[in-house]
Amino acid sequence: MKKLVVIPAYNESASIVSTVEDIKQNAPDFDYIVVNDCSTDNTVEVCKENGIRCLQLPINLGIGGAVQTGYIYGVRNGYDVVVQFDGDGQHSARFLETMVEAMEENDADMVVGSRFITNEGFQSSAIRRLGIRFLSGVIKLLTGKTITDPTSGMRLINRNIMEIYAKDYPKDYPEPDSLVQIIAAKKKVIEIPVIMNERTEGVSSISPINAIYYMIKVTLAIIFARFKKI
């Protein structure tokens, strides 16, 4: 099985080396590719200096465009599974092989790493947890499926879903939107417990100021995704 880690990166120069080292040490059977989303810091230079494989986007596409670029790379290079993995140190590579095992054992199309099954590790802020529970409730209402961590960026997909996402993937805050899309298409999604770390470098793309806008936009997006055909 050819396995790929896609690492979308925007201004992650302070953490990208440790992120890649984590993958090399704890998930050595996985290849990796960093997708630099036109960073304004020296992420590209850090990758070059440390021999890190990196695709450079000529313009900033946002998280959705960066991840989709990774999926296109995965399709074109014959990978069987691809896992999205944050470049800021929040995710832990020691769970990647467990995610593959869970996919095989359950014949799943997607495996989501959830921090809220065992409630270990960094649990995010109280306001974010409230928003995540709200989105989880909306997804349950629309699809009948309970997803405890719909905003998790640690997601493993098989070749079939990779090909779908390579052609069509949401551009802004895409995790809940794309999740609902494949659940509605009767694809099998499961969650497994993972432990996430608190961000040590960089700034989240979702600030308290735009949180309300985010919630409204994502809620509308997942409602439309429920009825979108793939």
C-alpha positions as CSV (number, residue, x, y, z in Angstrom):
1,M,0.0,0.0,0.0
2,K,1.3,3.4,-1.0
3,K,0.6,5.9,1.8
4,L,1.0,9.7,1.7
5,V,0.9,12.4,4.3
6,V,-0.3,15.8,2.9
7,I,0.9,18.7,5.0
8,P,-0.7,22.1,4.0
9,A,1.5,24.9,5.2
10,Y,1.0,28.6,5.6
11,N,3.7,30.4,7.6
12,E,4.8,27.2,9.4
13,S,8.5,27.8,9.3
14,A,8.9,27.4,13.1
15,S,7.2,24.0,13.2
16,I,7.5,22.3,9.8
17,V,10.8,20.6,10.5
18,S,9.6,19.0,13.7
19,T,6.4,18.0,12.0
20,V,8.2,16.2,9.2
21,E,10.6,14.6,11.7
22,D,7.6,13.3,13.7
23,I,6.4,11.6,10.5
24,K,9.8,10.1,9.6
25,Q,10.3,8.7,13.1
26,N,6.8,7.5,14.0
27,A,5.2,6.7,10.5
28,P,8.2,5.6,8.4
29,D,6.0,3.7,5.9
30,F,4.4,7.0,4.8
31,D,5.7,9.3,2.2
32,Y,5.0,13.0,2.8
33,I,4.6,16.2,0.8
34,V,4.4,19.7,2.1
35,V,2.1,22.1,0.2
36,N,3.3,25.6,0.8
37,D,0.3,27.9,0.3
38,C,2.3,31.0,-0.8
39,S,3.6,31.6,2.8
40,T,4.8,35.1,3.6
41,D,7.5,33.8,6.0
42,N,10.5,31.7,5.2
43,T,8.7,28.3,5.1
44,V,10.0,27.6,1.6
45,E,13.6,28.4,2.6
46,V,13.4,26.2,5.7
47,C,12.1,23.3,3.6
48,K,14.9,23.7,1.1
49,E,17.6,23.9,3.8
50,N,16.3,20.7,5.5
51,G,15.7,18.7,2.4
52,I,11.9,18.6,2.9
53,R,9.8,17.7,-0.1
54,C,7.6,20.7,-0.9
55,L,5.1,21.8,-3.6
56,Q,5.0,25.6,-3.9
57,L,1.7,27.3,-4.8
58,P,2.1,30.5,-6.8
59,I,-0.8,32.2,-5.1
60,N,-2.5,31.7,-1.8
61,L,-5.4,29.2,-2.3
62,G,-6.4,28.8,1.4
63,I,-6.5,25.5,3.3
64,G,-9.0,23.9,0.9
65,G,-6.9,24.6,-2.2
66,A,-3.7,23.5,-0.5
67,V,-5.2,20.2,0.6
68,Q,-6.8,19.6,-2.8
69,T,-3.4,20.1,-4.4
70,G,-2.1,17.3,-2.1
71,Y,-4.9,15.1,-3.2
72,I,-4.2,15.8,-6.9
73,Y,-0.5,14.9,-6.2
74,G,-1.7,11.7,-4.5
75,V,-3.9,10.7,-7.5
76,R,-1.2,11.4,-10.1
77,N,1.5,9.5,-8.2
78,G,-0.6,6.4,-7.5
79,Y,-1.1,6.5,-3.8
80,D,-3.7,4.2,-2.2
81,V,-4.4,6.3,0.9
82,V,-3.7,9.9,1.8
83,V,-3.9,11.5,5.3
84,Q,-4.2,15.3,5.9
85,F,-1.8,16.4,8.6
86,D,-1.4,19.9,10.1
87,G,2.0,21.5,9.8
88,D,1.8,23.3,13.2
89,G,2.6,20.4,15.4
90,Q,-1.0,19.7,16.7
91,H,-1.2,16.3,15.2
92,S,0.9,13.2,16.2
93,A,2.2,10.8,13.6
94,R,2.1,7.9,16.0
95,F,-1.6,7.5,15.2
96,L,-1.2,7.3,11.4
97,E,-0.6,3.5,11.1
98,T,-3.5,3.0,13.6
99,M,-5.8,5.0,11.2
100,V,-4.7,2.7,8.3
101,E,-5.5,-0.4,10.3
102,A,-8.9,1.0,11.3
103,M,-9.7,1.7,7.7
104,E,-8.8,-1.8,6.6
105,E,-10.6,-3.5,9.5
106,N,-13.8,-1.5,9.0
107,D,-13.6,-1.3,5.2
108,A,-14.0,2.5,5.7
109,D,-13.6,5.2,3.1
110,M,-12.5,7.9,5.6
111,V,-11.0,7.7,9.1
112,V,-11.2,10.8,11.2
113,G,-8.9,11.3,14.2
114,S,-11.0,12.6,17.0
115,R,-9.8,14.3,20.2
116,F,-13.3,14.0,21.8
117,I,-13.7,10.2,22.0
118,T,-11.4,9.7,25.0
119,N,-11.0,13.4,25.7
120,E,-7.3,13.1,26.2
121,G,-4.7,15.7,25.2
122,F,-5.4,19.3,24.1
123,Q,-9.2,19.8,23.8
124,S,-9.3,23.3,22.3
125,S,-10.9,26.3,23.9
126,A,-14.3,26.3,25.5
127,I,-15.8,28.5,22.7
128,R,-14.4,26.2,20.0
129,R,-15.7,23.1,21.7
130,L,-19.1,24.7,21.8
131,G,-18.9,25.4,18.0
132,I,-17.7,21.9,17.3
133,R,-20.6,20.4,19.3
134,F,-23.0,22.6,17.3
135,L,-21.6,21.5,14.0
136,S,-21.7,17.9,15.2
137,G,-25.4,18.3,16.0
138,V,-26.1,19.8,12.6
139,I,-24.4,17.0,10.8
140,K,-26.3,14.4,12.9
141,L,-29.6,16.2,12.0
142,L,-28.7,16.2,8.3
143,T,-27.2,12.8,7.9
144,G,-28.1,10.7,10.9
145,K,-24.3,10.2,11.5
146,T,-22.6,11.2,14.7
147,I,-19.2,12.8,14.2
148,T,-17.6,13.9,17.4
149,D,-14.9,16.0,15.8
150,P,-16.1,17.4,12.5
151,T,-13.5,20.1,12.2
152,S,-10.6,17.6,12.7
153,G,-7.9,18.2,10.1
154,M,-6.4,14.7,10.7
155,R,-8.3,12.6,8.2
156,L,-7.3,9.5,6.2
157,I,-9.0,8.8,2.9
158,N,-8.9,5.9,0.4
159,R,-8.2,6.1,-3.3
160,N,-11.9,6.5,-4.2
161,I,-12.4,9.6,-2.0
162,M,-9.0,10.9,-3.1
163,E,-10.2,11.0,-6.7
164,I,-13.4,12.7,-5.7
165,Y,-11.6,15.4,-3.7
166,A,-9.0,15.9,-6.4
167,K,-11.8,17.0,-8.7
168,D,-14.0,18.9,-6.3
169,Y,-13.0,20.1,-2.8
170,P,-14.4,23.0,-0.7
171,K,-12.0,26.0,-0.5
172,D,-12.8,27.6,2.9
173,Y,-12.7,25.6,6.2
174,P,-13.5,22.5,4.2
175,E,-13.5,19.7,6.8
176,P,-17.2,19.7,7.8
177,D,-18.4,20.5,4.3
178,S,-16.5,17.7,2.6
179,L,-17.3,15.3,5.4
180,V,-21.1,15.7,4.9
181,Q,-20.7,15.4,1.2
182,I,-19.3,11.9,1.3
183,I,-21.6,10.8,4.2
184,A,-24.6,11.8,2.1
185,A,-23.1,9.8,-0.8
186,K,-23.2,6.7,1.4
187,K,-19.5,6.5,1.9
188,K,-18.3,4.9,5.2
189,V,-16.8,7.3,7.7
190,I,-15.5,6.2,11.1
191,E,-13.7,8.0,13.9
192,I,-10.9,6.7,16.1
193,P,-9.5,8.4,19.2
194,V,-6.3,10.4,18.9
195,I,-4.4,12.8,21.1
196,M,-3.7,16.3,19.8
197,N,-1.2,18.9,21.0
198,E,-1.7,22.5,21.6
199,R,-0.3,24.8,18.9
200,T,3.1,26.1,19.9
201,E,3.7,28.3,16.9
202,G,1.7,30.4,14.4
203,V,-1.8,31.7,14.5
204,S,-5.1,29.9,13.8
205,S,-7.0,30.9,10.7
206,I,-10.2,31.1,12.8
207,S,-10.0,34.1,15.2
208,P,-12.6,35.0,17.8
209,I,-13.6,37.9,15.7
210,N,-14.6,35.8,12.6
211,A,-15.9,32.8,14.6
212,I,-19.6,33.8,14.1
213,Y,-19.1,34.4,10.4
214,Y,-17.3,31.0,10.2
215,M,-20.2,29.2,12.0
216,I,-22.8,30.7,9.7
217,K,-20.8,30.0,6.6
218,V,-20.0,26.4,7.5
219,T,-23.6,25.7,8.6
220,L,-24.9,26.9,5.2
221,A,-22.2,25.0,3.4
222,I,-22.9,21.6,5.0
223,I,-26.6,22.1,4.4
224,F,-25.9,22.5,0.7
225,A,-23.3,19.6,0.8
226,R,-26.0,17.3,2.1
227,F,-27.8,17.5,-1.2
228,K,-24.8,17.8,-3.5
229,K,-24.2,14.9,-5.9
230,I,-20.7,13.5,-6.3
